[in-house]
């Protein structure tokens, strides 16, 4: 669990949401690796898939 600013979210939930967001934006691309960067101060989590990431690869927490 990640707790911040009176919120609580499971790390596993963030990972699943990142996988879904990536798959929706990149149909047909297989996820080999995924790394999450949780930034509570921005209320987002960034993700890097298969070694590739950019500012658009993020989900709201």
PDB file as gemmi writes it, atoms N, CA and C in Angstrom:
CRYST1    1.000    1.000    1.000  90.00  90.00  90.00 P 1                      
ATOM      1  N   UNK A   1       0.842  -1.194   0.000  1.00  0.00           N  
ATOM      2  CA  UNK A   1       0.000   0.000   0.000  1.00  0.00           C  
ATOM      3  C   UNK A   1       0.881   1.249   0.000  1.00  0.00           C  
ATOM      4  N   UNK A   2       0.409   2.232  -0.717  1.00  0.00           N  
ATOM      5  CA  UNK A   2       1.079   3.531  -0.736  1.00  0.00           C  
ATOM      6  C   UNK A   2       0.118   4.521  -0.095  1.00  0.00           C  
ATOM      7  N   UNK A   3       0.598   5.212   0.919  1.00  0.00           N  
ATOM      8  CA  UNK A   3      -0.224   6.192   1.615  1.00  0.00           C  
ATOM      9  C   UNK A   3       0.419   7.567   1.472  1.00  0.00           C  
ATOM     10  N   UNK A   4      -0.417   8.554   1.137  1.00  0.00           N  
ATOM     11  CA  UNK A   4       0.072   9.925   1.010  1.00  0.00           C  
ATOM     12  C   UNK A   4      -1.122  10.869   1.017  1.00  0.00           C  
ATOM     13  N   UNK A   5      -0.947  12.024   1.593  1.00  0.00           N  
ATOM     14  CA  UNK A   5      -1.954  13.092   1.591  1.00  0.00           C  
ATOM     15  C   UNK A   5      -3.356  12.581   1.910  1.00  0.00           C  
ATOM     16  N   UNK A   6      -3.460  11.683   2.874  1.00  0.00           N  
ATOM     17  CA  UNK A   6      -4.761  11.155   3.270  1.00  0.00           C  
ATOM     18  C   UNK A   6      -5.347  10.144   2.306  1.00  0.00           C  
ATOM     19  N   UNK A   7      -4.571   9.704   1.333  1.00  0.00           N  
ATOM     20  CA  UNK A   7      -5.028   8.715   0.356  1.00  0.00           C  
ATOM     21  C   UNK A   7      -4.296   7.401   0.589  1.00  0.00           C  
ATOM     22  N   UNK A   8      -4.862   6.341   0.044  1.00  0.00           N  
ATOM     23  CA  UNK A   8      -4.232   5.032   0.114  1.00  0.00           C  
ATOM     24  C   UNK A   8      -4.554   4.278  -1.173  1.00  0.00           C  
ATOM     25  N   UNK A   9      -3.533   3.705  -1.790  1.00  0.00           N  
ATOM     26  CA  UNK A   9      -3.734   2.953  -3.028  1.00  0.00           C  
ATOM     27  C   UNK A   9      -2.763   1.773  -3.035  1.00  0.00           C  
ATOM     28  N   UNK A  10      -3.227   0.653  -3.530  1.00  0.00           N  
ATOM     29  CA  UNK A  10      -2.387  -0.536  -3.607  1.00  0.00           C  
ATOM     30  C   UNK A  10      -1.439  -0.414  -4.792  1.00  0.00           C  
ATOM     31  N   UNK A  11      -0.180  -0.758  -4.578  1.00  0.00           N  
ATOM     32  CA  UNK A  11       0.806  -0.714  -5.656  1.00  0.00           C  
ATOM     33  C   UNK A  11       0.359  -1.597  -6.815  1.00  0.00           C  
ATOM     34  N   UNK A  12      -0.248  -2.725  -6.508  1.00  0.00           N  
ATOM     35  CA  UNK A  12      -0.710  -3.642  -7.553  1.00  0.00           C  
ATOM     36  C   UNK A  12      -1.779  -2.974  -8.426  1.00  0.00           C  
ATOM     37  N   UNK A  13      -2.630  -2.160  -7.810  1.00  0.00           N  
ATOM     38  CA  UNK A  13      -3.668  -1.459  -8.573  1.00  0.00           C  
ATOM     39  C   UNK A  13      -3.040  -0.452  -9.541  1.00  0.00           C  
ATOM     40  N   UNK A  14      -2.011   0.246  -9.089  1.00  0.00           N  
ATOM     41  CA  UNK A  14      -1.324   1.200  -9.960  1.00  0.00           C  
ATOM     42  C   UNK A  14      -0.707   0.466 -11.146  1.00  0.00           C  
ATOM     43  N   UNK A  15      -0.087  -0.668 -10.880  1.00  0.00           N  
ATOM     44  CA  UNK A  15       0.528  -1.457 -11.940  1.00  0.00           C  
ATOM     45  C   UNK A  15      -0.508  -1.910 -12.958  1.00  0.00           C  
ATOM     46  N   UNK A  16      -1.639  -2.411 -12.502  1.00  0.00           N  
ATOM     47  CA  UNK A  16      -2.685  -2.875 -13.419  1.00  0.00           C  
ATOM     48  C   UNK A  16      -3.248  -1.726 -14.249  1.00  0.00           C  
ATOM     49  N   UNK A  17      -3.444  -0.577 -13.625  1.00  0.00           N  
ATOM     50  CA  UNK A  17      -3.946   0.582 -14.361  1.00  0.00           C  
ATOM     51  C   UNK A  17      -2.947   1.049 -15.415  1.00  0.00           C  
ATOM     52  N   UNK A  18      -1.652   0.979 -15.101  1.00  0.00           N  
ATOM     53  CA  UNK A  18      -0.621   1.358 -16.063  1.00  0.00           C  
ATOM     54  C   UNK A  18      -0.617   0.397 -17.246  1.00  0.00           C  
ATOM     55  N   UNK A  19      -0.750  -0.889 -16.979  1.00  0.00           N  
ATOM     56  CA  UNK A  19      -0.791  -1.884 -18.052  1.00  0.00           C  
ATOM     57  C   UNK A  19      -1.985  -1.631 -18.979  1.00  0.00           C  
ATOM     58  N   UNK A  20      -3.136  -1.335 -18.403  1.00  0.00           N  
ATOM     59  CA  UNK A  20      -4.341  -1.072 -19.195  1.00  0.00           C  
ATOM     60  C   UNK A  20      -4.168   0.196 -20.026  1.00  0.00           C  
ATOM     61  N   UNK A  21      -3.639   1.254 -19.407  1.00  0.00           N  
ATOM     62  CA  UNK A  21      -3.439   2.517 -20.123  1.00  0.00           C  
ATOM     63  C   UNK A  21      -2.482   2.325 -21.293  1.00  0.00           C  
ATOM     64  N   UNK A  22      -1.403   1.577 -21.070  1.00  0.00           N  
ATOM     65  CA  UNK A  22      -0.454   1.339 -22.151  1.00  0.00           C  
ATOM     66  C   UNK A  22      -1.091   0.528 -23.267  1.00  0.00           C  
ATOM     67  N   UNK A  23      -1.794  -0.538 -22.915  1.00  0.00           N  
ATOM     68  CA  UNK A  23      -2.424  -1.401 -23.922  1.00  0.00           C  
ATOM     69  C   UNK A  23      -3.456  -0.630 -24.734  1.00  0.00           C  
ATOM     70  N   UNK A  24      -4.221   0.239 -24.092  1.00  0.00           N  
ATOM     71  CA  UNK A  24      -5.217   1.042 -24.810  1.00  0.00           C  
ATOM     72  C   UNK A  24      -4.558   1.989 -25.808  1.00  0.00           C  
ATOM     73  N   UNK A  25      -3.422   2.566 -25.427  1.00  0.00           N  
ATOM     74  CA  UNK A  25      -2.734   3.534 -26.295  1.00  0.00           C  
ATOM     75  C   UNK A  25      -1.824   2.871 -27.324  1.00  0.00           C  
ATOM     76  N   UNK A  26      -1.480   1.602 -27.097  1.00  0.00           N  
ATOM     77  CA  UNK A  26      -0.531   0.906 -27.972  1.00  0.00           C  
ATOM     78  C   UNK A  26      -1.016  -0.505 -28.284  1.00  0.00           C  
ATOM     79  N   UNK A  27      -2.133  -0.633 -29.003  1.00  0.00           N  
ATOM     80  CA  UNK A  27      -2.683  -1.963 -29.262  1.00  0.00           C  
ATOM     81  C   UNK A  27      -1.682  -2.854 -30.003  1.00  0.00           C  
ATOM     82  N   UNK A  28      -1.608  -4.080 -29.564  1.00  0.00           N  
ATOM     83  CA  UNK A  28      -0.747  -5.054 -30.221  1.00  0.00           C  
ATOM     84  C   UNK A  28       0.689  -5.075 -29.739  1.00  0.00           C  
ATOM     85  N   UNK A  29       1.085  -4.107 -28.902  1.00  0.00           N  
ATOM     86  CA  UNK A  29       2.448  -4.083 -28.388  1.00  0.00           C  
ATOM     87  C   UNK A  29       2.491  -4.893 -27.089  1.00  0.00           C  
ATOM     88  N   UNK A  30       3.349  -5.898 -27.058  1.00  0.00           N  
ATOM     89  CA  UNK A  30       3.469  -6.761 -25.888  1.00  0.00           C  
ATOM     90  C   UNK A  30       4.334  -6.087 -24.827  1.00  0.00           C  
ATOM     91  N   UNK A  31       3.874  -6.131 -23.601  1.00  0.00           N  
ATOM     92  CA  UNK A  31       4.632  -5.575 -22.484  1.00  0.00           C  
ATOM     93  C   UNK A  31       5.627  -6.642 -22.023  1.00  0.00           C  
ATOM     94  N   UNK A  32       6.896  -6.372 -22.250  1.00  0.00           N  
ATOM     95  CA  UNK A  32       7.962  -7.272 -21.785  1.00  0.00           C  
ATOM     96  C   UNK A  32       8.390  -6.879 -20.374  1.00  0.00           C  
ATOM     97  N   UNK A  33       8.581  -5.568 -20.166  1.00  0.00           N  
ATOM     98  CA  UNK A  33       8.947  -5.051 -18.855  1.00  0.00           C  
ATOM     99  C   UNK A  33       8.157  -3.776 -18.594  1.00  0.00           C  
ATOM    100  N   UNK A  34       7.906  -3.525 -17.323  1.00  0.00           N  
ATOM    101  CA  UNK A  34       7.244  -2.274 -16.950  1.00  0.00           C  
ATOM    102  C   UNK A  34       7.807  -1.828 -15.604  1.00  0.00           C  
ATOM    103  N   UNK A  35       8.126  -0.537 -15.525  1.00  0.00           N  
ATOM    104  CA  UNK A  35       8.661   0.060 -14.307  1.00  0.00           C  
ATOM    105  C   UNK A  35       7.772   1.240 -13.955  1.00  0.00           C  
ATOM    106  N   UNK A  36       7.388   1.340 -12.684  1.00  0.00           N  
ATOM    107  CA  UNK A  36       6.542   2.434 -12.209  1.00  0.00           C  
ATOM    108  C   UNK A  36       7.358   3.443 -11.414  1.00  0.00           C  
ATOM    109  N   UNK A  37       7.030   4.693 -11.575  1.00  0.00           N  
ATOM    110  CA  UNK A  37       7.608   5.774 -10.784  1.00  0.00           C  
ATOM    111  C   UNK A  37       6.439   6.547 -10.179  1.00  0.00           C  
ATOM    112  N   UNK A  38       6.182   6.327  -8.908  1.00  0.00           N  
ATOM    113  CA  UNK A  38       5.054   6.965  -8.226  1.00  0.00           C  
ATOM    114  C   UNK A  38       5.528   8.313  -7.689  1.00  0.00           C  
ATOM    115  N   UNK A  39       4.799   9.373  -8.074  1.00  0.00           N  
ATOM    116  CA  UNK A  39       5.127  10.721  -7.633  1.00  0.00           C  
ATOM    117  C   UNK A  39       3.925  11.310  -6.903  1.00  0.00           C  
ATOM    118  N   UNK A  40       3.831  11.013  -5.601  1.00  0.00           N  
ATOM    119  CA  UNK A  40       2.670  11.489  -4.833  1.00  0.00           C  
ATOM    120  C   UNK A  40       2.498  13.003  -4.875  1.00  0.00           C  
ATOM    121  N   UNK A  41       3.608  13.736  -4.929  1.00  0.00           N  
ATOM    122  CA  UNK A  41       3.494  15.202  -4.937  1.00  0.00           C  
ATOM    123  C   UNK A  41       2.816  15.710  -6.197  1.00  0.00           C  
ATOM    124  N   UNK A  42       2.818  14.906  -7.279  1.00  0.00           N  
ATOM    125  CA  UNK A  42       2.132  15.265  -8.516  1.00  0.00           C  
ATOM    126  C   UNK A  42       0.816  14.516  -8.668  1.00  0.00           C  
ATOM    127  N   UNK A  43       0.532  13.593  -7.745  1.00  0.00           N  
ATOM    128  CA  UNK A  43      -0.674  12.763  -7.769  1.00  0.00           C  
ATOM    129  C   UNK A  43      -0.748  11.905  -9.040  1.00  0.00           C  
ATOM    130  N   UNK A  44       0.426  11.446  -9.512  1.00  0.00           N  
ATOM    131  CA  UNK A  44       0.505  10.601 -10.701  1.00  0.00           C  
ATOM    132  C   UNK A  44       1.538   9.493 -10.511  1.00  0.00           C  
ATOM    133  N   UNK A  45       1.450   8.516 -11.393  1.00  0.00           N  
ATOM    134  CA  UNK A  45       2.481   7.492 -11.501  1.00  0.00           C  
ATOM    135  C   UNK A  45       2.889   7.438 -12.969  1.00  0.00           C  
ATOM    136  N   UNK A  46       4.167   7.536 -13.215  1.00  0.00           N  
ATOM    137  CA  UNK A  46       4.704   7.412 -14.566  1.00  0.00           C  
ATOM    138  C   UNK A  46       5.130   5.966 -14.766  1.00  0.00           C  
ATOM    139  N   UNK A  47       5.102   5.497 -15.998  1.00  0.00           N  
ATOM    140  CA  UNK A  47       5.544   4.143 -16.271  1.00  0.00           C  
ATOM    141  C   UNK A  47       6.432   4.101 -17.507  1.00  0.00           C  
ATOM    142  N   UNK A  48       7.348   3.151 -17.493  1.00  0.00           N  
ATOM    143  CA  UNK A  48       8.265   2.916 -18.605  1.00  0.00           C  
ATOM    144  C   UNK A  48       8.025   1.488 -19.055  1.00  0.00           C  
ATOM    145  N   UNK A  49       7.695   1.302 -20.319  1.00  0.00           N  
ATOM    146  CA  UNK A  49       7.391  -0.025 -20.855  1.00  0.00           C  
ATOM    147  C   UNK A  49       8.456  -0.405 -21.876  1.00  0.00           C  
ATOM    148  N   UNK A  50       9.013  -1.587 -21.678  1.00  0.00           N  
ATOM    149  CA  UNK A  50      10.041  -2.103 -22.595  1.00  0.00           C  
ATOM    150  C   UNK A  50      11.185  -1.110 -22.780  1.00  0.00           C  
ATOM    151  N   UNK A  51      11.500  -0.376 -21.704  1.00  0.00           N  
ATOM    152  CA  UNK A  51      12.597   0.581 -21.741  1.00  0.00           C  
ATOM    153  C   UNK A  51      12.256   1.911 -22.368  1.00  0.00           C  
ATOM    154  N   UNK A  52      10.987   2.107 -22.748  1.00  0.00           N  
ATOM    155  CA  UNK A  52      10.566   3.349 -23.403  1.00  0.00           C  
ATOM    156  C   UNK A  52       9.533   4.063 -22.535  1.00  0.00           C  
ATOM    157  N   UNK A  53       9.744   5.328 -22.334  1.00  0.00           N  
ATOM    158  CA  UNK A  53       8.791   6.124 -21.572  1.00  0.00           C  
ATOM    159  C   UNK A  53       8.783   7.551 -22.076  1.00  0.00           C  
ATOM    160  N   UNK A  54       7.739   8.267 -21.742  1.00  0.00           N  
ATOM    161  CA  UNK A  54       7.668   9.694 -22.039  1.00  0.00           C  
ATOM    162  C   UNK A  54       6.656  10.323 -21.094  1.00  0.00           C  
ATOM    163  N   UNK A  55       6.484  11.610 -21.162  1.00  0.00           N  
ATOM    164  CA  UNK A  55       5.602  12.298 -20.231  1.00  0.00           C  
ATOM    165  C   UNK A  55       4.144  11.889 -20.365  1.00  0.00           C  
ATOM    166  N   UNK A  56       3.782  11.303 -21.511  1.00  0.00           N  
ATOM    167  CA  UNK A  56       2.412  10.848 -21.712  1.00  0.00           C  
ATOM    168  C   UNK A  56       2.141   9.502 -21.035  1.00  0.00           C  
ATOM    169  N   UNK A  57       3.179   8.788 -20.657  1.00  0.00           N  
ATOM    170  CA  UNK A  57       3.021   7.485 -20.013  1.00  0.00           C  
ATOM    171  C   UNK A  57       2.802   7.715 -18.513  1.00  0.00           C  
ATOM    172  N   UNK A  58       1.602   8.154 -18.162  1.00  0.00           N  
ATOM    173  CA  UNK A  58       1.304   8.403 -16.756  1.00  0.00           C  
ATOM    174  C   UNK A  58      -0.153   8.121 -16.477  1.00  0.00           C  
ATOM    175  N   UNK A  59      -0.456   7.862 -15.222  1.00  0.00           N  
ATOM    176  CA  UNK A  59      -1.832   7.681 -14.786  1.00  0.00           C  
ATOM    177  C   UNK A  59      -2.048   8.536 -13.538  1.00  0.00           C  
ATOM    178  N   UNK A  60      -3.243   9.038 -13.419  1.00  0.00           N  
ATOM    179  CA  UNK A  60      -3.629   9.807 -12.241  1.00  0.00           C  
ATOM    180  C   UNK A  60      -3.864   8.849 -11.083  1.00  0.00           C  
ATOM    181  N   UNK A  61      -3.415   9.238  -9.908  1.00  0.00           N  
ATOM    182  CA  UNK A  61      -3.628   8.393  -8.734  1.00  0.00           C  
ATOM    183  C   UNK A  61      -4.944   8.692  -8.050  1.00  0.00           C  
TER     184      UNK A  61                                                      
END                                                                             
